[in-house]
Amino acid sequence: MQRERERVIVIGAGPVGLCLALALAQEDIRVVVVETLGANNFLEQVPRAGTNHPATLELYDRIGLYARIEPRGIIAPLVHYWDRHERKLIAEFDHRHLKDDTRFPYVLQCERIKIGGLPPPSPHSRRMARG
């Protein structure tokens, strides 16, 4: 049964807005998503949100998106930070050090454009991952 008095308006249908809307709907909270871009130009925007970090992957898994996104991306346990001008490696972060803290000790490289064609998961189904 939906909570009659609880309603949320989410501004923006980007990755954060859509994940928030789905998570709220899974909790039976009524949600309206407001987006300025339409179906005819939504995917024409500049691709962003290409690096999905462990906390984001945990959220994706909880709301049922991870299994759909992972095959479209590249798992990267190592992240390099480069000085583009000098073409030198500045730092390297090994996400495998997080293996005891998360089920996802890596980042997933997957641009939003690769996610756009996925059918949405049901707002009434969710996956609760336990590590």
KOLTORKOL-304423 format. One record per residue (C-alpha): x, y, z; residue in one letter. Coordinates in steps of 0.2 Angstrom, whole numbers, padded with zeros to 4 digits, always signed. Last residue first. Layout:
<nutis>
XYZA/...
</nutis>
This chain:
<nutis>
+0142-0046+0008G/+0124-0045+0008R/+0114-0038-0007A/+0096-0033-0005M/+0088-0035-0022R/+0073-0025-0026R/+0056-0028-0035S/+0041-0017-0034H/+0048-0002-0044P/+0051-0015-0058S/+0067-0013-0067P/+0068+0000-0081P/+0071-0007-0098P/+0089-0003-0103L/+0093+0008-0118G/+0100+0022-0108G/+0113+0012-0099I/+0126+0012-0113K/+0124+0031-0115I/+0127+0033-0096R/+0145+0028-0098E/+0150+0012-0090C/+0167+0011-0081Q/+0164+0000-0066L/+0175+0004-0051V/+0183-0009-0040Y/+0181-0018-0024P/+0162-0021-0026F/+0156-0033-0012R/+0162-0019+0000T/+0172-0017+0016D/+0183-0032+0016D/+0188-0031-0002K/+0192-0012+0000L/+0211-0014-0003H/+0206-0021-0020R/+0201-0003-0025H/+0220+0000-0029D/+0222+0018-0031F/+0237+0024-0042E/+0244+0041-0041A/+0253+0055-0052I/+0257+0045-0067L/+0266+0056-0079K/+0261+0063-0096R/+0267+0081-0091E/+0252+0090-0098H/+0240+0076-0094R/+0246+0073-0076D/+0238+0056-0073W/+0228+0048-0060Y/+0226+0029-0062H/+0212+0019-0055V/+0215+0000-0052L/+0201-0012-0049P/+0193-0008-0066A/+0178-0018-0071I/+0173-0013-0089I/+0155-0009-0093G/+0140-0016-0102R/+0139-0033-0093P/+0139-0024-0076E/+0124-0013-0080I/+0110-0026-0080R/+0116-0035-0065A/+0119-0019-0056Y/+0102-0012-0058L/+0091-0021-0045G/+0088-0007-0033I/+0101-0014-0020R/+0113-0018-0034D/+0113-0001-0041Y/+0115+0006-0023L/+0130-0005-0020E/+0138+0000-0037L/+0136+0018-0032T/+0146+0015-0016A/+0159+0005-0025P/+0162+0019-0038H/+0154+0021-0055N/+0165+0030-0068T/+0156+0035-0084G/+0145+0048-0076A/+0144+0059-0091R/+0140+0058-0109P/+0136+0075-0117V/+0118+0076-0121Q/+0111+0068-0136E/+0103+0054-0126L/+0089+0064-0120F/+0085+0073-0136N/+0069+0065-0144N/+0063+0057-0127A/+0063+0074-0119G/+0075+0084-0109L/+0069+0096-0096T/+0066+0082-0083E/+0054+0081-0069V/+0052+0064-0060V/+0036+0061-0049V/+0037+0049-0035V/+0025+0041-0023R/+0033+0032-0009I/+0030+0013-0009D/+0048+0009-0003E/+0052+0002-0020Q/+0046+0019-0027A/+0058+0028-0016L/+0073+0017-0023A/+0067+0020-0041L/+0065+0039-0039A/+0083+0040-0031L/+0090+0029-0045C/+0082+0040-0058L/+0088+0056-0050G/+0106+0050-0047V/+0108+0043-0065P/+0100+0058-0074G/+0082+0061-0074A/+0082+0078-0066G/+0071+0085-0052I/+0064+0072-0041V/+0047+0077-0033I/+0043+0067-0018V/+0026+0062-0010R/+0022+0055+0007E/+0004+0058+0013R/-0004+0042+0005E/+0010+0030+0009R/+0007+0017-0005Q/+0000+0000+0000M/
</nutis>
